[in-house]
Amino acid sequence: MADKPIHILGAGLSGLSAAIILANAGKEVHVYDVREDSGARFDGDFQGIENWTTSPDFFDEMRNWGIDPDSFKSDAFNVVDLAHPDDIITQPKTEGIAFRVVERGTDNHCIDQGLKKLALEAGAKIHYDTRKDPQECDIIAAGPKDSSAIAFGEIFYTDHPNHVTLQLNDKLAPGAYSYLIIIDGVGLICTCLWRKQKRSSRYLNETIAWYEQNYELNRKPIKRVGGKGDFSLPEKYMHEGRYYVGEAGGLQDFMWGFGMRYAITSGVLAAQSILGECDYEVEVRKRLVPLVKSSAINRFLLNRVGDRGFKLAARYWMWDQKRKGDGLAFMRWLYSPSIFRNLLWPIAKLGMLRRKRLDDGRFVNRMPFRNALKRDNWEPSIEAVEIGKQWDKVRKSGAHTSFTESDT
Ligand SMILES: Cc1cc2nc3c(=O)[nH]c(=O)nc-3n(C[C@H](O)[C@H](O)[C@H](O)COP(=O)(O)OP(=O)(O)OC[C@H]3O[C@@H](n4cnc5c(N)ncnc54)[C@H](O)[C@@H]3O)c2cc1C
């Protein structure tokens, strides 16, 4: 493979990370994407890059790999508001950096465009609007295929200072969480649905109503965005000589959907493996699969609880912070493999995952999109109905939705 050109399917985070490493090592690299640009899958939404699953700061890791994190805009946070299901708000915090917020999309300062710039500077050729047969590619980095969960959000102008809230609430975000991110006068309120719902915008309207009641947002809607997450554990990460990276390789966080770090790391590992510096299958199993498995076991447990379980988890988080003096210790603990989690794994696998053969012949154990529960049927509040009407007006005057229920 050393002298042959290397073909990568997908110019997102994992594909571009692989392209940067390979092109910097002097390889001829071609990246193909069906969309018109890197980041076009997203539309200016904020996402958090976590800094807790492994101990080196992720940006230091990126610098060591030769991927400059200053090529895109990011904002570091060491504190979040944690909204418990009974609306109490507490603050997990840490001394260092807990996570960084980046923007996804096609604007210059977005992470997708930063990595694209680095890949082009390194000499990679990117072919947009192009379909390429996966069989002709060495690295498959084409992102999620199916839906196991979806997220819906609204982007708006606000005069509230920079801020992040994570809310655990089984009504507003069935089986999952919602969040508010504000960076430099632009806010995103997003709700994640880990159970499939009809009329999903009802959840977003109700979630926005909750945030409006709890924060001075002075919200002026711009657009609505969203996307899907595909949660599956493949039996192999290399198949017929091809490297499967990022979400295409099932490298995603089952618990919260923090897939960006896995995407970049797996892209780098695939490139290093092609350069003969490591064995991709071995490295992924050593470095990433234990984290993904822990997140899958946690997801299995979360799927079993409602607000009472969320409340316990939020309380435990704050108790742990008081004891250890560091709010991030709880997040690290959630992802660390343990005897208890190992014992639970066969039950979680059997109870939550379904074995499926994909079109390319790979077998994966995937988490299907779960059905709605009885408790997901509720009438919207007056405030949420008004927010829905407000959005209808904004939409009719030209604002757009980049993701609809039919995209799932
Ligand atoms: C709404 C939402 C919020 C999220 N929030 C967070 C967050 O806060 N933190 C976090 O860490 N993660 C978050 N994630 C997950 C994160 O976005 C993904 O895990 C990450 O982008 C995966 O990277 P990737 O390289 O696998 O895929 P992508 O970055 O999506 O790249 C895949 C690329 O492949 C292209 N493609 C698709 N099909 C083909 C094809 N057939 N041929 C060629 N190209 C193709 C696409 O156009 C795209 O450019 C979120 C996801 C969603 C949907």
The ligand as an ORCA input file, in Angstrom:
! r2SCAN-3c Opt
* xyz 0 1
  C     -27.062     17.058     16.239
  C     -25.764     16.412     16.621
  C     -25.065     16.874     17.714
  C     -23.856     16.294     18.065
  N     -23.179     16.801     19.126
  C     -21.963     16.294     19.431
  C     -21.204     16.861     20.486
  O     -21.631     17.807     21.158
  N     -19.972     16.337     20.729
  C     -19.458     15.319     19.992
  O     -18.322     14.902     20.251
  N     -20.163     14.756     19.011
  C     -21.401     15.220     18.694
  N     -22.114     14.661     17.678
  C     -21.537     13.512     16.962
  C     -20.463     13.945     15.954
  O     -21.002     14.947     15.123
  C     -20.057     12.748     15.111
  O     -19.751     11.670     15.948
  C     -18.847     13.051     14.237
  O     -19.108     14.114     13.345
  C     -18.494     11.812     13.450
  O     -17.445     12.088     12.562
  P     -17.337     11.255     11.230
  O     -16.069     11.631     10.583
  O     -17.610      9.830     11.507
  O     -18.588     11.784     10.389
  P     -18.847     13.238      9.767
  O     -18.009     14.260     10.441
  O     -20.296     13.422      9.737
  O     -18.333     13.075      8.287
  C     -18.899     12.135      7.408
  C     -18.716     12.693      5.995
  O     -18.996     11.653      5.061
  C     -19.786     12.197      4.018
  N     -20.531     11.089      3.404
  C     -21.657     10.476      3.834
  N     -21.973      9.463      2.993
  C     -21.037      9.451      2.030
  C     -20.809      8.640      0.877
  N     -21.617      7.635      0.575
  N     -19.742      8.918      0.105
  C     -18.899      9.943      0.399
  N     -19.057     10.733      1.485
  C     -20.106     10.477      2.293
  C     -20.634     13.244      4.695
  O     -21.087     14.206      3.739
  C     -19.671     13.832      5.712
  O     -18.947     14.920      5.173
  C     -23.334     15.198     17.313
  C     -24.055     14.715     16.229
  C     -25.263     15.295     15.883
  C     -26.018     14.755     14.714
*
